[in-house]
């Protein structure tokens, strides 16, 4: 399957998931995971009951919604949940009553600076009800009484998340996390789980994997906190690198957000890959964090998790509005995000610490490693080979060496294998 084919399949999956009304709990999350499970049957779905203590938090009550609308004074339906699931404030309590326009205004949310956008608003931890609408719609409201209906439930239930464990030769793990808790938004919500689904399919297709992979599909914030509360000891011990996968499907910039430490394997490989594949990428500070890296990199957790994105959340005008629709992502944008993250994982798989077995420079000619015909490319290959050997001191890993000699790490993969076969190099440690 070509990269273009993968991009189109990911875009098709976005289409199928887009209408689902997701939140931090509820049937929308379950339906999303059910659809993803059709692509990766190995995923395990977990339910964590309401009231479960998770560090300083408690798993909230489960929220589900069937319908919501507003009827104007003439009995016309002017706001309809079935037309956009962003029309309702997330976690709204049920309501069915008639109110004046003045009272209704206290429960309405719009964006004056983006008059045609419906905002995404939630109230997870304080009970209220509300509707979201465009500023254009709001300006057309006329005096009178309005009938408001939100047919929702807020009951004891559970928080749902998906987990995929892919074994490798080593018990050391690479961690991927993405969230499934936003309603119909394409780049901020669906690009992450869609790209992660196809990264999972690629990993499962590999004949050999050096590392094991732990991949989670969770509600943002409360989901990562819940997952860490149940698995912290294991993943702190086993995780060598991780990525929070979000905002990875548009056609604009590539972005990088570091871990709190900023120098983990995930950071180093992300910077290396972006430098050679997309050198115009935007680099952010950890002070500009805003997603689940807040939990994964928090003091005492300290996981080596970074983020590689297209346009970062909060940095594009459509963010958290109805304008973040399926026109904002594309097969090409999704394929580009997938390619960068897959390359990061490939580099982690091929990274290792190497040491030369010989003193001074090896005699390459008698090993058939020095070209007998002088060509432009031949000279480059020999130069890369000799520079690689010069730094194989049992201290530097391959990513560090690639940085030192100013070549992409993938240009060294075949060279490393040939030098190993000839007994010039040996692996000191398969890990970074």
C-alpha positions as CSV (number, residue, x, y, z in Angstrom):
1,X,0.0,0.0,0.0
2,X,1.4,3.4,-1.0
3,X,1.6,6.4,1.3
4,X,-1.2,8.0,-0.8
5,X,-3.4,4.9,-0.3
6,X,-2.8,5.1,3.5
7,X,-3.7,8.8,3.4
8,X,-7.0,8.2,1.6
9,X,-7.9,5.3,4.0
10,X,-7.2,7.5,7.0
11,X,-9.4,10.3,5.5
12,X,-12.2,7.8,5.0
13,X,-11.9,6.8,8.6
14,X,-12.2,10.4,9.6
15,X,-15.4,10.6,7.6
16,X,-16.9,7.7,9.4
17,X,-16.0,8.9,12.9
18,X,-16.8,12.6,12.3
19,X,-20.6,12.5,13.1
20,X,-20.2,10.7,16.5
21,X,-20.8,12.9,19.5
22,X,-17.8,12.1,21.8
23,X,-17.1,13.4,25.3
24,X,-14.9,12.3,28.1
25,X,-17.3,9.5,28.9
26,X,-20.3,7.9,27.2
27,X,-21.5,5.9,24.2
28,X,-19.8,8.2,21.8
29,X,-16.4,7.1,23.1
30,X,-17.5,3.4,22.9
31,X,-18.8,3.8,19.4
32,X,-15.5,5.4,18.3
33,X,-13.5,2.6,19.9
34,X,-15.8,0.0,18.3
35,X,-15.0,1.5,14.8
36,X,-11.3,1.6,15.6
37,X,-11.4,-2.0,16.7
38,X,-12.6,-3.0,13.3
39,X,-9.2,-1.9,12.0
40,X,-7.1,-3.2,15.0
41,X,-9.1,-6.1,16.5
42,X,-6.3,-6.6,19.1
43,X,-7.3,-3.4,21.0
44,X,-8.7,-4.1,24.5
45,X,-11.4,-1.8,25.8
46,X,-11.4,-0.9,29.5
47,X,-14.2,0.6,31.7
48,X,-13.3,2.5,34.9
49,X,-16.4,3.1,37.1
50,X,-17.7,6.5,38.2
51,X,-16.3,7.5,41.5
52,X,-12.9,5.7,41.1
53,X,-10.2,7.7,42.7
54,X,-7.4,8.5,40.2
55,X,-4.6,10.5,42.0
56,X,-6.2,13.8,42.9
57,X,-9.2,13.3,40.6
58,X,-12.3,11.2,40.6
59,X,-13.8,9.5,37.5
60,X,-16.9,11.6,36.8
61,X,-20.4,10.5,36.1
62,X,-21.1,9.3,32.6
63,X,-22.8,11.7,30.1
64,X,-24.9,10.7,27.1
65,X,-27.1,12.8,24.9
66,X,-29.9,11.8,22.5
67,X,-31.2,15.2,21.2
68,X,-31.3,18.9,21.8
69,X,-32.9,21.9,20.2
70,X,-34.3,25.4,20.7
71,X,-37.7,26.5,19.3
72,X,-38.1,30.2,18.7
73,X,-41.3,32.2,19.6
74,X,-42.9,31.1,16.3
75,X,-42.2,27.4,17.1
76,X,-39.4,27.2,14.5
77,X,-36.4,25.0,15.4
78,X,-33.5,27.3,15.2
79,X,-30.8,25.3,17.0
80,X,-30.6,21.5,16.3
81,X,-28.2,19.1,17.8
82,X,-28.8,16.7,14.9
83,X,-27.3,19.3,12.5
84,X,-24.1,19.8,14.7
85,X,-23.2,18.1,17.9
86,X,-21.2,21.2,18.8
87,X,-24.5,23.1,19.4
88,X,-24.7,21.7,22.9
89,X,-22.3,22.5,25.8
90,X,-20.6,19.3,26.6
91,X,-21.9,17.6,29.7
92,X,-25.1,19.8,29.8
93,X,-27.7,18.6,32.3
94,X,-31.1,17.7,30.9
95,X,-33.5,20.6,30.5
96,X,-37.0,21.0,29.0
97,X,-38.6,24.4,29.6
98,X,-39.6,27.7,28.2
99,X,-37.4,30.8,28.9
100,X,-37.3,34.4,27.9
101,X,-34.7,35.6,25.4
102,X,-33.0,37.5,28.3
103,X,-32.6,34.3,30.3
104,X,-31.7,32.2,27.3
105,X,-28.8,34.6,26.5
106,X,-27.2,33.5,29.8
107,X,-26.9,30.0,28.4
108,X,-25.7,30.8,24.9
109,X,-22.1,30.9,23.6
110,X,-20.8,32.3,20.4
111,X,-17.6,34.0,19.0
112,X,-18.1,37.6,17.9
113,X,-14.7,37.6,16.1
114,X,-15.7,34.4,14.1
115,X,-19.4,35.1,13.3
116,X,-19.9,32.0,11.2
117,X,-18.3,29.5,13.7
118,X,-20.0,27.4,16.4
119,X,-17.7,27.2,19.4
120,X,-16.8,24.0,21.3
121,X,-17.7,24.5,25.0
122,X,-17.7,22.0,27.8
123,X,-18.6,22.0,31.5
124,X,-17.4,18.7,32.8
125,X,-17.0,19.5,36.5
126,X,-19.8,22.0,37.2
127,X,-23.4,21.2,36.4
128,X,-25.0,23.6,33.9
129,X,-26.7,23.6,30.5
130,X,-26.1,25.6,27.4
131,X,-26.1,25.9,23.7
132,X,-23.5,27.0,21.2
133,X,-24.3,28.8,18.0
134,X,-22.7,31.1,15.5
135,X,-22.7,34.8,16.2
136,X,-24.7,35.3,13.0
137,X,-27.5,33.0,14.4
138,X,-27.3,34.8,17.8
139,X,-27.8,38.2,16.2
140,X,-31.0,37.0,14.5
141,X,-32.7,36.0,17.8
142,X,-35.9,38.1,18.4
143,X,-37.6,39.0,21.6
144,X,-40.1,36.4,23.1
145,X,-40.1,33.1,24.7
146,X,-38.0,30.1,23.6
147,X,-38.5,26.4,24.3
148,X,-35.2,24.7,25.1
149,X,-34.8,20.9,25.2
150,X,-31.6,18.9,26.1
151,X,-32.4,15.2,26.2
152,X,-29.3,14.1,28.1
153,X,-28.4,11.9,31.1
154,X,-25.7,12.3,33.7
155,X,-25.5,9.0,35.7
156,X,-23.1,6.6,37.4
157,X,-21.4,4.7,34.7
158,X,-17.8,4.5,33.6
159,X,-14.9,6.1,31.7
160,X,-13.9,4.1,28.6
161,X,-10.5,3.8,27.0
162,X,-8.7,1.5,24.5
163,X,-5.3,-0.1,25.0
164,X,-3.2,-2.0,22.5
165,X,-0.1,-3.9,23.5
166,X,2.3,-5.0,20.7
167,X,5.1,-7.2,21.9
168,X,8.7,-7.0,20.6
169,X,12.0,-8.6,21.2
170,X,12.6,-6.3,24.1
171,X,10.3,-5.7,27.0
172,X,11.3,-2.0,26.8
173,X,8.3,0.0,25.4
174,X,7.5,2.9,23.0
175,X,4.4,4.7,24.2
176,X,1.8,6.3,21.9
177,X,-1.2,8.2,23.3
178,X,-4.1,9.9,21.5
179,X,-7.5,11.2,22.6
180,X,-11.1,10.4,21.7
181,X,-13.1,12.8,23.7
182,X,-14.1,15.7,21.3
183,X,-17.2,15.8,19.1
184,X,-17.1,16.7,15.4
185,X,-13.8,18.3,14.9
186,X,-11.4,17.0,12.4
187,X,-7.8,18.1,13.0
188,X,-8.0,18.7,16.8
189,X,-9.8,15.4,17.4
190,X,-9.9,12.8,14.7
191,X,-6.5,13.2,13.1
192,X,-4.8,11.9,16.2
193,X,-6.7,8.6,16.7
194,X,-6.9,8.0,12.9
195,X,-3.1,8.4,12.4
196,X,-2.5,6.3,15.5
197,X,-4.8,3.6,14.2
198,X,-2.7,3.3,11.0
199,X,0.6,3.5,12.9
200,X,-0.8,0.5,15.0
201,X,-1.6,-1.4,11.8
202,X,1.8,-0.8,10.4
203,X,3.5,-1.9,13.7
204,X,1.4,-5.1,13.8
205,X,2.4,-5.8,10.2
206,X,6.1,-5.9,10.9
207,X,7.8,-9.3,10.9
208,X,10.3,-8.1,13.6
209,X,10.1,-5.4,16.2
210,X,13.0,-4.6,18.5
211,X,10.7,-2.8,21.1
212,X,7.3,-3.4,22.5
213,X,4.6,-0.8,21.9
214,X,1.9,0.4,24.3
215,X,-0.8,2.4,22.5
216,X,-3.7,4.1,24.2
217,X,-6.9,5.8,23.0
218,X,-8.2,7.8,25.9
219,X,-10.3,10.9,26.9
220,X,-7.9,13.8,27.2
221,X,-6.7,14.8,30.7
222,X,-9.0,12.6,32.9
223,X,-8.2,9.7,30.6
224,X,-4.5,10.1,30.9
225,X,-4.7,10.6,34.6
226,X,-6.8,7.5,34.9
227,X,-4.5,5.4,32.8
228,X,-1.4,6.6,34.7
229,X,-3.1,5.8,38.0
230,X,-3.5,2.2,36.9
231,X,-0.2,1.6,35.1
232,X,2.4,4.1,36.4
233,X,4.9,1.8,37.9
234,X,5.1,-0.4,34.8
235,X,5.3,2.4,32.2
236,X,7.8,4.4,34.3
237,X,10.1,1.3,34.3
238,X,9.6,0.3,30.7
239,X,9.0,3.4,28.5
240,X,12.0,4.5,26.5
241,X,10.2,7.0,24.3
242,X,6.7,8.2,23.7
243,X,4.6,10.6,21.6
244,X,1.3,12.3,22.2
245,X,-0.5,12.2,18.9
246,X,-2.8,15.1,18.1
247,X,-3.4,17.8,15.4
248,X,-1.6,15.7,12.8
249,X,-3.8,16.0,9.7
250,X,-3.9,19.5,8.1
251,X,-1.7,20.7,5.2
252,X,0.0,23.5,7.0
253,X,3.1,23.6,9.2
254,X,4.8,20.8,11.1
255,X,5.3,21.4,14.8
256,X,7.3,20.0,17.7
257,X,6.5,20.3,21.4
258,X,9.2,18.9,23.7
259,X,8.9,16.8,26.8
260,X,9.5,18.6,30.1
261,X,13.1,17.5,30.1
262,X,13.5,18.3,26.4
263,X,16.4,15.9,25.8
264,X,14.8,12.5,25.9
265,X,15.1,10.0,23.1
266,X,11.6,11.1,21.8
267,X,12.8,14.7,21.7
268,X,16.1,13.8,19.9
269,X,14.5,11.6,17.3
270,X,11.6,14.1,16.7
271,X,14.0,17.0,16.1
272,X,16.3,14.8,13.9
273,X,13.4,13.6,11.7
274,X,11.8,17.0,11.3
275,X,15.1,18.7,10.6
276,X,15.7,16.5,7.5
277,X,12.1,15.9,6.3
278,X,10.5,19.3,7.2
279,X,13.2,21.8,8.1
280,X,10.7,24.7,8.3
281,X,8.9,23.1,11.3
282,X,7.8,25.3,14.2
283,X,9.5,24.5,17.5
284,X,7.5,25.3,20.7
285,X,8.5,25.4,24.4
286,X,7.2,23.1,27.0
287,X,5.7,26.2,28.5
288,X,3.2,26.1,25.6
289,X,1.9,22.7,26.4
290,X,-1.8,22.0,26.5
291,X,-2.6,18.3,25.9
292,X,-1.8,15.1,27.7
293,X,1.9,15.8,27.8
294,X,0.9,17.8,30.9
295,X,0.2,14.5,32.7
296,X,2.9,12.3,31.1
297,X,5.7,14.7,31.8
298,X,4.5,15.9,35.2
299,X,6.9,15.7,38.2
300,X,7.0,12.1,39.6
301,X,5.6,10.7,36.3
302,X,8.4,12.0,34.1
303,X,7.7,9.9,31.0
304,X,9.9,10.7,27.9
305,X,6.9,11.9,25.9
306,X,7.1,14.6,23.2
307,X,4.7,15.8,20.5
308,X,5.1,15.9,16.7
309,X,2.1,17.7,15.1
310,X,1.0,19.6,12.0
311,X,-0.4,22.9,13.1
312,X,-0.4,22.9,16.9
313,X,-3.6,23.1,18.9
314,X,-4.6,26.6,19.6
315,X,-2.5,28.0,16.8
316,X,-5.0,27.8,13.9
317,X,-8.2,29.9,13.8
318,X,-10.6,26.9,13.3
319,X,-9.4,25.3,16.5
320,X,-12.2,24.3,18.9
321,X,-14.9,25.5,16.5
322,X,-17.2,24.0,13.8
323,X,-14.7,25.3,11.3
324,X,-12.4,22.5,12.2
325,X,-14.3,20.3,9.8
326,X,-13.3,17.7,7.2
327,X,-12.2,20.4,4.8
328,X,-9.4,21.3,7.2
329,X,-7.7,17.9,7.0
330,X,-6.8,16.0,3.8
331,X,-5.5,12.6,2.7
332,X,-2.1,14.3,1.9
333,X,-2.0,16.1,5.3
334,X,-2.8,12.9,7.2
335,X,-0.3,10.9,5.1
336,X,2.4,13.5,5.9
337,X,1.8,13.3,9.6
338,X,1.7,9.5,9.5
339,X,5.0,9.5,7.6
340,X,6.8,11.7,10.1
341,X,5.7,9.7,13.1
342,X,6.4,6.3,11.3
343,X,9.9,7.6,10.5
344,X,10.4,8.5,14.2
345,X,9.4,5.0,15.2
346,X,11.6,3.4,12.5
347,X,14.6,5.5,13.8
348,X,13.9,4.4,17.4
349,X,13.8,0.8,16.2
350,X,17.1,1.1,14.3
351,X,18.9,3.2,17.0
352,X,21.7,1.5,19.0
353,X,25.0,2.1,20.6
354,X,27.9,0.8,18.4
355,X,31.6,0.3,18.9
356,X,34.4,-0.4,16.4
357,X,36.2,-3.7,16.8
358,X,39.5,-2.4,15.4
359,X,42.2,0.1,16.3
360,X,42.8,2.9,13.8
361,X,40.9,3.0,10.5
362,X,39.9,-0.3,9.0
363,X,41.2,-1.4,5.7
364,X,38.0,-1.0,3.7
365,X,39.4,-2.1,0.3
366,X,40.1,-5.7,1.1
367,X,36.6,-6.0,2.6
368,X,35.0,-4.7,-0.6
369,X,33.8,-1.6,1.2
370,X,35.9,0.9,-0.8
371,X,34.7,1.6,-4.3
372,X,37.1,0.7,-7.1
373,X,35.4,3.2,-9.4
374,X,35.5,6.9,-8.3
375,X,32.0,8.5,-8.5
376,X,30.4,11.4,-6.7
377,X,28.0,9.1,-4.7
378,X,30.8,6.7,-4.0
379,X,32.8,9.3,-2.3
380,X,29.9,10.4,-0.2
381,X,29.2,6.8,0.9
382,X,32.8,6.3,2.0
383,X,32.9,9.7,3.8
384,X,29.7,8.8,5.7
385,X,31.2,5.3,6.5
386,X,34.4,6.7,7.8
387,X,32.7,9.5,9.8
388,X,30.3,6.9,11.3
389,X,33.3,4.7,12.3
390,X,35.1,7.6,13.8
391,X,32.3,8.1,16.4
392,X,31.5,4.5,17.1
393,X,33.2,4.5,20.5
394,X,30.6,2.6,22.5
395,X,29.3,5.9,24.0
396,X,27.2,7.5,21.2
397,X,24.0,6.1,19.9
398,X,23.3,6.2,16.2
399,X,21.1,9.3,16.4
400,X,23.9,11.2,18.2
401,X,26.3,10.1,15.5
402,X,24.0,11.1,12.7
403,X,23.7,14.5,14.3
404,X,27.5,14.8,14.7
405,X,28.3,13.9,11.1
406,X,25.3,15.9,9.7
407,X,23.4,13.2,7.8
408,X,19.9,11.7,8.3
409,X,20.1,8.6,10.4
410,X,18.4,6.5,7.6
411,X,21.4,7.2,5.4
412,X,23.5,5.1,7.9
413,X,21.2,2.0,8.2
414,X,22.7,0.1,5.3
415,X,26.2,1.2,6.1
416,X,25.9,-0.1,9.7
417,X,24.6,-3.5,8.5
418,X,27.5,-3.9,6.0
419,X,30.1,-2.9,8.7
420,X,28.6,-5.4,11.1
421,X,28.7,-8.1,8.5
422,X,32.4,-7.4,7.9
423,X,33.1,-7.5,11.6
424,X,34.1,-3.8,11.8
425,X,31.3,-2.8,14.2
426,X,29.6,-4.5,17.0
427,X,26.5,-3.6,19.1
428,X,27.4,-2.5,22.6
429,X,23.8,-1.9,23.6
430,X,20.6,-2.3,21.5
431,X,19.0,0.5,23.5
432,X,19.7,4.2,23.4
